[in-house]
């Protein structure tokens, strides 16, 4: 399925179902070596998917969730290898967009959330854009209106100390690191 997030439309599937995760890779044409990020509805749901949450990660979660900050943690072994791309890590965030947040809350489980585009192409900002790209290839498109576009989520690796910036995005790195 496709749904709106803070910036673009994302592709969602049950993140705990290896077949559903493989389907996301197929639809996007995404390299299997590239992990998928997850949306969760709470810090508690995030904690259930990771081995540990450092004090720095807790501070970041409290300050920036919900919002456009993806944190990379060491994944619990039961997460599908398809999801983590065999890295042993998983990127997680709590979305601020009400449709994305309520989707995760209603599902009661983590949802994948890569952008709803073919790999290497521009991400879509409307349901109509998603329909043009994936019409007939995905089961559902939740039309939440046009998204704002802009920068994607900032990605920060919290498996290391101090946390390491992986991708610049909607949150500036100086803002993120002031919790140190």
Z-matrix of the N, CA and C atoms (Angstrom, degrees):
N
C 1 1.446
C 2 1.515 1 109.38
N 3 1.319 2 116.00 1 159.35
C 4 1.461 3 121.80 2 174.72
C 5 1.529 4 108.02 3 -117.97
N 6 1.331 5 116.06 4 148.47
C 7 1.458 6 121.36 5 -177.90
C 8 1.522 7 108.73 6 -155.17
N 9 1.346 8 116.96 7 156.58
C 10 1.461 9 119.66 8 -179.92
C 11 1.528 10 112.15 9 -78.40
N 12 1.334 11 114.83 10 145.49
C 13 1.464 12 121.88 11 171.59
C 14 1.527 13 107.16 12 -122.86
N 15 1.309 14 117.55 13 -171.77
C 16 1.461 15 121.17 14 -177.94
C 17 1.526 16 112.37 15 -58.15
N 18 1.314 17 117.80 16 -33.06
C 19 1.465 18 120.11 17 -174.28
C 20 1.523 19 113.58 18 -115.73
N 21 1.319 20 118.18 19 -48.20
C 22 1.466 21 123.02 20 -176.46
C 23 1.521 22 109.57 21 -138.24
N 24 1.322 23 115.95 22 176.85
C 25 1.458 24 120.44 23 172.61
C 26 1.523 25 108.63 24 -80.02
N 27 1.339 26 115.55 25 143.48
C 28 1.456 27 121.81 26 179.37
C 29 1.513 28 110.80 27 -116.67
N 30 1.336 29 115.37 28 164.16
C 31 1.464 30 121.74 29 175.43
C 32 1.520 31 108.41 30 -103.19
N 33 1.310 32 115.88 31 122.69
C 34 1.451 33 120.28 32 -175.77
C 35 1.509 34 113.47 33 -114.04
N 36 1.318 35 114.54 34 142.58
C 37 1.460 36 123.15 35 173.88
C 38 1.528 37 106.94 36 -155.10
N 39 1.317 38 115.67 37 162.87
C 40 1.460 39 121.61 38 175.66
C 41 1.528 40 107.51 39 -61.78
N 42 1.309 41 117.31 40 111.41
C 43 1.460 42 122.04 41 -176.33
C 44 1.524 43 113.46 42 -67.88
N 45 1.328 44 117.43 43 -14.65
C 46 1.465 45 120.65 44 -178.88
C 47 1.525 46 112.52 45 -94.03
N 48 1.326 47 117.35 46 -2.22
C 49 1.459 48 123.04 47 -178.31
C 50 1.531 49 109.35 48 -105.41
N 51 1.348 50 117.73 49 107.21
C 52 1.462 51 120.35 50 -177.14
C 53 1.531 52 113.62 51 -55.01
N 54 1.319 53 118.23 52 -37.84
C 55 1.471 54 120.55 53 -179.77
C 56 1.533 55 110.38 54 -67.00
N 57 1.320 56 117.68 55 -39.93
C 58 1.462 57 121.23 56 178.58
C 59 1.534 58 110.30 57 -65.63
N 60 1.318 59 116.53 58 -40.01
C 61 1.463 60 120.98 59 178.68
C 62 1.532 61 109.73 60 -65.41
N 63 1.332 62 117.66 61 -44.30
C 64 1.475 63 120.41 62 177.04
C 65 1.522 64 110.98 63 -58.13
N 66 1.314 65 116.88 64 -37.14
C 67 1.467 66 121.17 65 179.88
C 68 1.532 67 111.17 66 -62.62
N 69 1.325 68 117.62 67 -37.67
C 70 1.474 69 121.09 68 176.43
C 71 1.530 70 109.59 69 -60.29
N 72 1.330 71 116.78 70 -45.73
C 73 1.468 72 120.52 71 179.11
C 74 1.528 73 110.87 72 -61.17
N 75 1.323 74 116.73 73 -42.25
C 76 1.469 75 120.80 74 179.98
C 77 1.524 76 111.22 75 -63.02
N 78 1.323 77 117.02 76 -49.14
C 79 1.455 78 121.74 77 -176.59
C 80 1.530 79 110.63 78 -62.22
N 81 1.322 80 117.29 79 -43.45
C 82 1.461 81 121.71 80 -177.88
C 83 1.529 82 112.94 81 -77.60
N 84 1.339 83 116.95 82 -23.99
C 85 1.451 84 118.79 83 -169.81
C 86 1.524 85 109.98 84 70.51
N 87 1.329 86 115.28 85 33.26
C 88 1.466 87 122.41 86 -175.66
C 89 1.526 88 109.80 87 -84.38
N 90 1.330 89 117.78 88 137.39
C 91 1.462 90 119.70 89 175.27
C 92 1.531 91 110.71 90 -59.58
N 93 1.321 92 117.01 91 135.56
C 94 1.471 93 120.90 92 -178.25
C 95 1.516 94 112.39 93 -67.25
N 96 1.316 95 117.73 94 -12.62
C 97 1.460 96 121.61 95 179.28
C 98 1.528 97 112.39 96 -83.02
N 99 1.330 98 117.16 97 -2.37
C 100 1.462 99 122.14 98 -177.86
C 101 1.524 100 109.53 99 -105.88
N 102 1.347 101 118.73 100 111.85
C 103 1.468 102 120.67 101 -178.76
C 104 1.528 103 112.66 102 -62.85
N 105 1.323 104 115.75 103 162.20
C 106 1.466 105 121.99 104 176.21
C 107 1.517 106 109.25 105 -104.38
N 108 1.332 107 116.67 106 143.40
C 109 1.449 108 119.04 107 174.63
C 110 1.523 109 109.54 108 -86.13
N 111 1.319 110 114.92 109 158.03
C 112 1.457 111 122.30 110 -178.10
C 113 1.512 112 111.35 111 -117.85
N 114 1.318 113 114.49 112 147.10
C 115 1.458 114 121.16 113 169.22
C 116 1.514 115 107.72 114 -104.78
N 117 1.323 116 115.71 115 137.76
C 118 1.463 117 122.65 116 175.83
C 119 1.526 118 107.32 117 -128.46
N 120 1.328 119 116.43 118 166.82
C 121 1.465 120 119.01 119 -178.73
C 122 1.524 121 113.87 120 -101.64
N 123 1.339 122 116.31 121 -1.33
C 124 1.462 123 118.40 122 -176.77
C 125 1.523 124 110.76 123 -165.38
N 126 1.315 125 114.24 124 164.09
C 127 1.459 126 120.43 125 173.99
C 128 1.529 127 108.74 126 -62.49
N 129 1.329 128 116.88 127 -37.52
C 130 1.467 129 120.67 128 -179.41
C 131 1.526 130 111.40 129 -62.23
N 132 1.336 131 117.42 130 -41.77
C 133 1.462 132 119.57 131 177.93
C 134 1.522 133 109.83 132 -64.70
N 135 1.319 134 117.39 133 -40.46
C 136 1.468 135 121.20 134 177.58
C 137 1.521 136 110.21 135 -60.12
N 138 1.332 137 116.78 136 -45.96
C 139 1.466 138 121.03 137 -178.86
C 140 1.529 139 112.20 138 -60.19
N 141 1.329 140 117.02 139 -29.62
C 142 1.468 141 120.00 140 -179.18
C 143 1.527 142 112.51 141 -73.07
N 144 1.329 143 117.52 142 -10.51
C 145 1.463 144 122.66 143 -175.86
C 146 1.523 145 113.67 144 -107.35
N 147 1.327 146 116.48 145 -6.03
C 148 1.463 147 119.89 146 -172.98
C 149 1.524 148 111.38 147 -126.25
N 150 1.342 149 114.67 148 158.94
C 151 1.461 150 120.11 149 -178.82
C 152 1.521 151 112.56 150 -72.50
N 153 1.338 152 116.43 151 -41.27
C 154 1.461 153 119.72 152 179.51
C 155 1.514 154 110.03 153 -156.34
N 156 1.329 155 114.52 154 156.94
C 157 1.455 156 121.60 155 177.07
C 158 1.523 157 106.66 156 -125.02
N 159 1.322 158 116.00 157 113.52
C 160 1.465 159 120.91 158 -179.11
C 161 1.531 160 110.41 159 -71.34
N 162 1.325 161 114.94 160 165.82
C 163 1.464 162 120.39 161 177.22
C 164 1.529 163 110.15 162 -61.30
N 165 1.331 164 117.69 163 -39.64
C 166 1.472 165 120.73 164 178.78
C 167 1.524 166 110.40 165 -63.80
N 168 1.337 167 116.54 166 -40.92
C 169 1.473 168 120.05 167 178.73
C 170 1.527 169 110.18 168 -64.86
N 171 1.323 170 117.51 169 -41.31
C 172 1.469 171 120.74 170 178.26
C 173 1.527 172 111.13 171 -60.09
N 174 1.320 173 116.21 172 -42.32
C 175 1.465 174 120.35 173 178.28
C 176 1.528 175 110.70 174 -62.47
N 177 1.330 176 116.88 175 -43.81
C 178 1.462 177 120.88 176 179.28
C 179 1.524 178 111.45 177 -63.56
N 180 1.329 179 116.39 178 -42.56
C 181 1.454 180 121.06 179 179.27
C 182 1.534 181 110.12 180 -62.64
N 183 1.316 182 116.61 181 -45.52
C 184 1.469 183 120.65 182 -178.63
C 185 1.530 184 111.04 183 -63.81
N 186 1.310 185 117.09 184 -36.39
C 187 1.456 186 120.83 185 -175.75
C 188 1.528 187 112.92 186 -82.41
N 189 1.339 188 118.40 187 -36.20
C 190 1.468 189 121.02 188 -168.34
C 191 1.526 190 115.93 189 -117.36
N 192 1.319 191 118.49 190 -0.79
C 193 1.470 192 120.25 191 177.39
C 194 1.508 193 108.91 192 -107.93
N 195 1.306 194 120.87 193 136.63
C 196 1.458 195 124.62 194 -3.67
C 197 1.524 196 110.66 195 -70.47
N 198 1.336 197 114.69 196 150.50
C 199 1.451 198 119.99 197 178.90
C 200 1.508 199 113.02 198 159.08
N 201 1.338 200 116.13 199 -177.59
C 202 1.462 201 121.46 200 -172.24
C 203 1.524 202 114.72 201 -85.09
N 204 1.337 203 116.87 202 49.47
C 205 1.461 204 121.89 203 175.83
C 206 1.518 205 108.80 204 -121.87
N 207 1.319 206 116.04 205 116.33
C 208 1.464 207 122.43 206 174.68
C 209 1.517 208 107.78 207 -99.00
N 210 1.319 209 115.98 208 125.90
C 211 1.463 210 121.60 209 178.05
C 212 1.521 211 109.12 210 -107.83
N 213 1.325 212 115.67 211 135.92
C 214 1.462 213 120.80 212 178.21
C 215 1.519 214 108.43 213 -99.35
N 216 1.350 215 114.65 214 124.53
C 217 1.467 216 123.67 215 -179.75
C 218 1.526 217 109.82 216 -120.03
N 219 1.319 218 116.08 217 167.15
C 220 1.469 219 120.68 218 168.82
C 221 1.530 220 106.75 219 -76.33
N 222 1.318 221 115.84 220 125.66
C 223 1.471 222 121.88 221 -175.75
C 224 1.520 223 111.44 222 -79.46
N 225 1.332 224 115.78 223 150.08
C 226 1.455 225 119.19 224 171.04
C 227 1.534 226 107.42 225 -68.62
N 228 1.323 227 117.77 226 150.02
C 229 1.466 228 120.68 227 -175.48
C 230 1.529 229 114.90 228 -62.05
N 231 1.323 230 118.29 229 -22.73
C 232 1.465 231 120.20 230 -176.69
C 233 1.524 232 113.69 231 -78.67
N 234 1.346 233 118.72 232 -9.05
C 235 1.471 234 119.35 233 176.63
C 236 1.528 235 108.78 234 -67.78
N 237 1.319 236 117.19 235 142.11
C 238 1.465 237 119.85 236 -179.04
C 239 1.531 238 112.54 237 -59.01
N 240 1.338 239 116.15 238 135.49
C 241 1.460 240 120.62 239 175.51
C 242 1.521 241 110.96 240 -58.15
N 243 1.342 242 116.42 241 -31.52
C 244 1.460 243 120.51 242 178.36
C 245 1.524 244 110.88 243 -59.18
N 246 1.313 245 116.49 244 -35.24
C 247 1.457 246 122.70 245 -178.58
C 248 1.528 247 111.51 246 -72.36
N 249 1.319 248 116.27 247 -45.28
C 250 1.467 249 121.56 248 -175.51
C 251 1.526 250 112.42 249 -89.28
N 252 1.331 251 117.21 250 -5.90
C 253 1.472 252 122.69 251 -175.71
C 254 1.523 253 110.64 252 55.96
N 255 1.342 254 115.77 253 30.81
C 256 1.454 255 121.02 254 177.32
C 257 1.516 256 114.59 255 73.26
N 258 1.327 257 118.20 256 10.37
C 259 1.467 258 121.53 257 -177.10
C 260 1.529 259 112.69 258 -80.09
N 261 1.334 260 116.52 259 -20.97
C 262 1.455 261 119.91 260 -174.50
C 263 1.516 262 112.67 261 79.47
N 264 1.334 263 116.74 262 5.55
C 265 1.459 264 120.96 263 178.85
C 266 1.521 265 109.45 264 -125.40
N 267 1.334 266 114.89 265 162.38
C 268 1.461 267 120.62 266 179.76
C 269 1.525 268 109.49 267 -144.46
N 270 1.328 269 115.86 268 136.94
C 271 1.461 270 121.86 269 176.09
C 272 1.518 271 109.69 270 -94.66
N 273 1.334 272 116.11 271 131.71
C 274 1.468 273 121.71 272 -173.57
C 275 1.524 274 109.62 273 -135.94
N 276 1.346 275 115.05 274 143.69
C 277 1.463 276 119.72 275 169.70
C 278 1.516 277 110.33 276 -151.28
N 279 1.325 278 116.09 277 160.81
C 280 1.463 279 123.52 278 173.09
C 281 1.522 280 106.20 279 -102.55
N 282 1.343 281 118.15 280 119.93
C 283 1.465 282 119.46 281 -177.41
C 284 1.519 283 112.68 282 -74.36
N 285 1.323 284 115.31 283 149.00
C 286 1.467 285 121.23 284 175.49
C 287 1.527 286 110.24 285 -90.74
N 288 1.328 287 117.92 286 -26.65
C 289 1.469 288 120.39 287 -177.40
C 290 1.531 289 108.79 288 -63.69
N 291 1.344 290 118.60 289 130.35
C 292 1.465 291 120.22 290 -175.13
C 293 1.531 292 114.04 291 -62.35
N 294 1.324 293 119.09 292 -35.58
C 295 1.467 294 119.96 293 179.67
C 296 1.524 295 110.03 294 -67.70
N 297 1.332 296 117.23 295 -47.13
C 298 1.467 297 120.59 296 179.63
C 299 1.523 298 110.84 297 -62.29
N 300 1.331 299 116.28 298 -43.95
C 301 1.461 300 119.96 299 -179.05
C 302 1.525 301 111.36 300 -63.01
N 303 1.320 302 117.13 301 -47.11
C 304 1.466 303 119.98 302 -178.77
C 305 1.526 304 111.92 303 -68.20
N 306 1.321 305 117.74 304 -30.82
C 307 1.467 306 120.93 305 175.04
C 308 1.525 307 110.36 306 -60.57
N 309 1.310 308 116.64 307 -47.94
C 310 1.467 309 120.77 308 179.45
C 311 1.525 310 110.15 309 -65.17
N 312 1.319 311 116.17 310 -43.82
C 313 1.473 312 119.67 311 -179.49
C 314 1.539 313 110.34 312 -61.74
N 315 1.323 314 117.42 313 -44.94
C 316 1.468 315 121.21 314 -179.77
C 317 1.529 316 111.42 315 -64.98
N 318 1.326 317 116.64 316 -37.95
C 319 1.465 318 120.25 317 179.81
C 320 1.524 319 110.97 318 -70.15
N 321 1.322 320 117.32 319 -32.30
C 322 1.458 321 121.30 320 -179.67
C 323 1.516 322 113.17 321 72.47
N 324 1.334 323 116.14 322 18.02
C 325 1.460 324 121.15 323 179.85
C 326 1.520 325 109.01 324 -153.94
N 327 1.337 326 116.71 325 163.79
C 328 1.463 327 118.67 326 -178.84
C 329 1.527 328 111.65 327 -67.71
N 330 1.325 329 114.70 328 145.27
C 331 1.464 330 122.91 329 -178.70
C 332 1.528 331 108.44 330 -119.65
N 333 1.330 332 117.01 331 138.40
C 334 1.464 333 119.78 332 174.35
C 335 1.526 334 108.78 333 -66.73
N 336 1.335 335 116.55 334 156.83
C 337 1.459 336 118.30 335 -177.99
C 338 1.527 337 114.55 336 -151.51
N 339 1.344 338 119.22 337 40.77
C 340 1.466 339 116.52 338 172.47
C 341 1.523 340 108.81 339 -69.46
N 342 1.308 341 117.75 340 160.85
C 343 1.461 342 120.01 341 -179.90
C 344 1.528 343 110.10 342 -61.72
N 345 1.325 344 115.61 343 148.62
C 346 1.476 345 122.37 344 -175.30
C 347 1.528 346 109.95 345 -86.58
N 348 1.316 347 114.62 346 62.70
C 349 1.458 348 121.09 347 177.80
C 350 1.524 349 108.89 348 -137.95
N 351 1.302 350 116.61 349 165.74
C 352 1.454 351 119.36 350 169.97
C 353 1.525 352 106.43 351 -73.87
N 354 1.322 353 116.57 352 143.10
C 355 1.463 354 120.15 353 -178.03
C 356 1.518 355 110.95 354 -52.09
N 357 1.337 356 114.83 355 132.44
C 358 1.451 357 120.93 356 178.47
C 359 1.512 358 115.10 357 90.09
N 360 1.338 359 117.92 358 -10.16
C 361 1.463 360 121.08 359 179.85
C 362 1.528 361 109.75 360 -99.94
N 363 1.330 362 115.19 361 167.91
C 364 1.463 363 120.61 362 179.27
C 365 1.532 364 110.37 363 -66.22
N 366 1.332 365 117.52 364 139.11
C 367 1.463 366 120.00 365 177.08
C 368 1.531 367 111.06 366 -72.59
N 369 1.334 368 117.19 367 147.40
C 370 1.462 369 121.24 368 -177.67
C 371 1.529 370 112.68 369 -84.13
N 372 1.340 371 114.89 370 145.42
C 373 1.463 372 120.72 371 179.13
C 374 1.527 373 112.58 372 -107.12
N 375 1.352 374 117.80 373 -3.85
C 376 1.464 375 120.43 374 179.02
C 377 1.527 376 110.06 375 -137.08
N 378 1.322 377 115.07 376 159.28
C 379 1.464 378 120.53 377 176.05
C 380 1.531 379 110.28 378 -62.65
N 381 1.338 380 117.28 379 -35.78
C 382 1.467 381 120.89 380 178.36
C 383 1.526 382 110.91 381 -62.76
N 384 1.331 383 117.64 382 -37.84
C 385 1.465 384 121.25 383 176.69
C 386 1.526 385 110.15 384 -63.22
N 387 1.335 386 116.56 385 -42.38
C 388 1.467 387 120.91 386 178.24
C 389 1.524 388 109.72 387 -62.36
N 390 1.317 389 116.90 388 -43.92
C 391 1.463 390 121.51 389 -179.72
C 392 1.532 391 110.76 390 -59.87
N 393 1.319 392 116.88 391 -41.46
C 394 1.474 393 120.26 392 179.16
C 395 1.528 394 111.54 393 -62.40
N 396 1.319 395 117.08 394 -38.46
C 397 1.461 396 121.30 395 -177.43
C 398 1.528 397 112.12 396 -81.10
N 399 1.332 398 117.09 397 -43.30
C 400 1.460 399 120.84 398 -170.80
C 401 1.522 400 114.57 399 -117.53
N 402 1.315 401 118.56 400 10.27
C 403 1.462 402 120.52 401 -178.65
C 404 1.522 403 111.66 402 -45.81
N 405 1.326 404 116.03 403 123.71
C 406 1.459 405 121.47 404 179.57
C 407 1.518 406 114.78 405 82.08
N 408 1.332 407 118.58 406 -6.77
C 409 1.470 408 120.69 407 -178.29
C 410 1.516 409 113.28 408 -104.62
N 411 1.339 410 115.93 409 -12.16
C 412 1.461 411 119.83 410 174.33
C 413 1.519 412 107.95 411 -127.16
N 414 1.319 413 115.91 412 154.32
C 415 1.460 414 121.37 413 -171.23
C 416 1.516 415 114.48 414 -77.87
N 417 1.345 416 117.73 415 -28.50
C 418 1.459 417 120.01 416 -172.08
C 419 1.521 418 110.12 417 -153.46
N 420 1.324 419 115.90 418 141.46
C 421 1.466 420 122.04 419 171.42
C 422 1.528 421 106.61 420 -124.90
N 423 1.337 422 116.57 421 117.10
C 424 1.465 423 121.43 422 175.24
C 425 1.519 424 107.40 423 -85.55
N 426 1.316 425 116.90 424 113.08
C 427 1.460 426 120.86 425 -178.67
C 428 1.519 427 109.04 426 -87.87
N 429 1.323 428 115.65 427 106.03
C 430 1.455 429 121.68 428 178.58
C 431 1.515 430 111.10 429 -107.76
N 432 1.336 431 116.30 430 20.73
C 433 1.451 432 120.23 431 -177.49
C 434 1.517 433 110.84 432 83.58
N 435 1.311 434 115.05 433 -179.61
C 436 1.469 435 120.95 434 -179.72
C 437 1.527 436 110.09 435 -69.51
N 438 1.309 437 115.56 436 140.58
C 439 1.462 438 120.92 437 174.51
C 440 1.523 439 108.55 438 -91.41
N 441 1.313 440 116.73 439 171.05
C 442 1.461 441 121.14 440 -174.89
C 443 1.517 442 114.13 441 -80.18
N 444 1.341 443 117.27 442 -16.63
C 445 1.463 444 118.96 443 -173.83
C 446 1.517 445 109.19 444 68.75
N 447 1.305 446 116.42 445 -152.29
C 448 1.458 447 120.14 446 178.74
C 449 1.509 448 112.33 447 92.80
N 450 1.311 449 115.03 448 -155.30
C 451 1.461 450 121.05 449 -176.54
C 452 1.524 451 110.92 450 -79.66
N 453 1.340 452 117.37 451 147.14
C 454 1.456 453 120.76 452 175.83
C 455 1.529 454 110.20 453 -73.13
N 456 1.314 455 116.32 454 -179.04
C 457 1.461 456 119.47 455 178.06
C 458 1.530 457 109.60 456 -65.02
N 459 1.320 458 114.66 457 146.98
C 460 1.454 459 121.12 458 171.98
C 461 1.524 460 106.58 459 -74.31
N 462 1.332 461 117.31 460 139.64
C 463 1.464 462 120.93 461 178.76
C 464 1.516 463 108.85 462 -115.12
N 465 1.320 464 114.83 463 126.65
C 466 1.459 465 122.11 464 -178.25
C 467 1.523 466 109.14 465 -127.59
N 468 1.330 467 116.98 466 128.70
C 469 1.464 468 122.72 467 178.90
C 470 1.517 469 108.60 468 -87.09
N 471 1.337 470 116.48 469 113.24
C 472 1.466 471 120.56 470 179.43
C 473 1.525 472 111.81 471 -101.96
N 474 1.341 473 116.55 472 16.21
C 475 1.467 474 119.69 473 174.23
C 476 1.526 475 110.42 474 -83.65
N 477 1.335 476 116.44 475 -7.19
C 478 1.465 477 122.05 476 179.74
C 479 1.520 478 108.99 477 -123.63
N 480 1.335 479 115.28 478 159.08
C 481 1.458 480 121.06 479 178.56
C 482 1.524 481 108.16 480 -123.98
N 483 1.314 482 118.09 481 124.96
C 484 1.455 483 127.43 482 -4.74
C 485 1.525 484 110.56 483 -70.98
N 486 1.343 485 117.76 484 162.90
C 487 1.462 486 120.58 485 177.90
C 488 1.531 487 110.47 486 -55.13
N 489 1.329 488 115.20 487 147.36
C 490 1.467 489 121.43 488 -175.74
C 491 1.529 490 110.67 489 -113.29
N 492 1.326 491 116.08 490 132.10
C 493 1.456 492 121.64 491 177.27
C 494 1.530 493 109.01 492 -72.66
N 495 1.333 494 116.44 493 124.36
C 496 1.466 495 122.58 494 178.76
C 497 1.527 496 110.25 495 -101.45
N 498 1.337 497 117.21 496 -41.25
C 499 1.462 498 120.84 497 179.14
C 500 1.519 499 109.32 498 -142.78
N 501 1.325 500 115.91 499 127.43
C 502 1.461 501 120.23 500 172.31
C 503 1.520 502 107.79 501 -69.52
N 504 1.305 503 115.68 502 143.83
C 505 1.457 504 119.66 503 -178.63
C 506 1.509 505 111.50 504 -158.42
N 507 1.324 506 114.70 505 -144.56
C 508 1.459 507 121.91 506 -173.02
C 509 1.530 508 113.54 507 -64.24
N 510 1.320 509 118.17 508 -26.26
C 511 1.461 510 121.03 509 176.24
C 512 1.525 511 108.45 510 -103.93
N 513 1.310 512 115.58 511 134.53
C 514 1.462 513 120.59 512 178.81
C 515 1.525 514 109.69 513 -75.52
N 516 1.318 515 117.77 514 142.12
C 517 1.457 516 122.68 515 -179.89
C 518 1.527 517 112.58 516 -57.80
N 519 1.342 518 120.92 517 -43.84
C 520 1.473 519 118.74 518 178.03
C 521 1.521 520 112.71 519 -57.03
N 522 1.339 521 117.20 520 -36.58
C 523 1.461 522 121.78 521 177.55
C 524 1.519 523 110.44 522 -63.36
N 525 1.304 524 116.81 523 -41.79
C 526 1.458 525 121.24 524 -177.25
C 527 1.526 526 111.47 525 -69.28
N 528 1.309 527 117.42 526 -41.27
C 529 1.455 528 120.07 527 -173.35
C 530 1.521 529 113.60 528 -80.40
N 531 1.331 530 119.34 529 -5.20
C 532 1.442 531 118.13 530 -179.06
C 533 1.530 532 113.04 531 -68.37
N 534 1.348 533 117.87 532 -6.88
C 535 1.460 534 119.81 533 176.64
C 536 1.526 535 111.99 534 -78.16
N 537 1.332 536 117.93 535 -12.55
C 538 1.483 537 120.94 536 -179.56
C 539 1.504 538 111.88 537 -64.48
